[in-house]
Structure formats: structure tokens, C-alpha cells
């Protein structure tokens, strides 16, 4: 939960506007949703971890180009339904197949320069 003072500070810094701008550049709805949920941290361990993650992502992008993250679909509801024993309809199955294809492309992208 955010404090009232913290919300005012975010508004003064146009923090939410920055998050919206970031979300607009996201390649998928999932990424846009995650972008809007980002929060600053003063915890040194969290800062180090996220900085390392960012450095790694930038390194991959500089070395290989833009990852193939387009066409990612949120499957939470479909997977939840299936876990409860529900049968998926053809449209849902196509969405799952598309997500698996995306995962395969991403895996290929990330492992393309790794020795077998």
C-alpha cells in the first residue's frame, strides 16, 4: 500500500506518466501490464538484482537484436480453466498453440549462439 505522501511524490515526478509511456512501447499486453506495476525500491538487494537483470537484457539485445516477444498471449484464464478439468475449445487451443510457438521462437533466439 502506498502512503499519501508517496503518491504525491509520484505525481510530482510524473511517475505514472512515465509508466504509461513505457507500457505504450511494450510489445504485448502482458508486458504493458507488468510495466504499469513497476515500483521504485530503496532495498539495495532488490536494486542490485534488477540492475543485473537489466544489464543482462541489454547485453542480449546489443548482441542479438530485439527478442521476438510479439504475439504473446495471457493464458492465465485458459490454464486455470484447464487445471480445473475444463475442455478447451478450438479458439483456446489455437491461443495455446500460438503461445507455444512464441516460446519456441524465444528459446531459439536466446540459445542460437550457445554450443550444443
N, C-alpha and C positions, 0 to 999 in steps of 0.2 A: 504494500500500500504506500502510495506517495504522500508525503507531507504537503500541506498547503504552500509552504514557502518554496519547496522544491518545484511544485507545479508552476509557481510564478517565475522561478528562475528559468525553467524550461521555456516558458512563454517569452521571456525577455531575450533568450538566446535563439528564439525561433526554432527550438529543438524539434518540435512536431512537424514544422515545415520541412526541415532537413530530412526527417524520416520519410515524409511523403515524397520528397524528391527522389530519395533512394529507392523507395518502393516503385515509383514510376519507371525506374530503369531496370527493375527486376525482370528476368526472363520467364517467370512463371508466377501464378497466383500464390503458390506456396512460398516462394522467395519473397514476394511482396508482403505477405502476411508476417513472415519472420522479420523482415526489415522494420516493419512498424512496431514490433515488440522489443526492439533493441533498447537497452538501457545502459547508461554510463555506470561505471563501477569505480570505487576507490580502493577495492581489495587488490593488493599487489599480486597475489597468486592468480586471480581472475585476469588481471591486466596482462600478466606475462603469458598466460595460456592463450588468450585471444590474440595477442600480438604475434605469437609463434604461429598460430593458425593462419592469420592474415599474411604473414611473411611467406609461409609455405604456399598459400593460394596464389600470391603474386608471382612467386618463383615459377610455379607451374604455368601460369598464364604467359609469362615472359618467354619461357622455354618452348611452349607448345601452342600458344594461341588461346583463343576463347574456348572453354569447355562446351560440349554440346548439351546444355541444360534446357533447351527449349522443349516444349510439349510435355513437361512434367505435369502429372495429374495427381490431385489429392485423392488417395484411395482409402482414407480413414473409414468413411461410412461403408464403403463396399466391403472392406476387410472385416469390419465389425459385424456386418450382416452375415458374411460367410462363416465367421467364427461361431456364430450363434446357430449355425446349421442351415442357413438360408441358401437357396439355389440362386445363382446369379443368372440374370437374363442376358441375351446376346449383347446388348449395349454395354453392360457392365463388364462382360468378358472381353470385349474389344478395348475398353479402357485399361483393364489389367494387362492385356497383351501389349498395348501401347507403352505402358509403364515399364514392362519387362524389356521391350525394345530400347527404350531410353536408357535403362540401366545397363544394357549390353553396350550401347554406344559410349556411355560414360566410362564404363570399365575399360573398354578398348582404348579410349582416349588416354586414360590415366596409366595404362600398362603398356602402351605402344613402344616405349623406349626401354622397357625393362627386359633383361635377359630371361630366357625361359628356363 
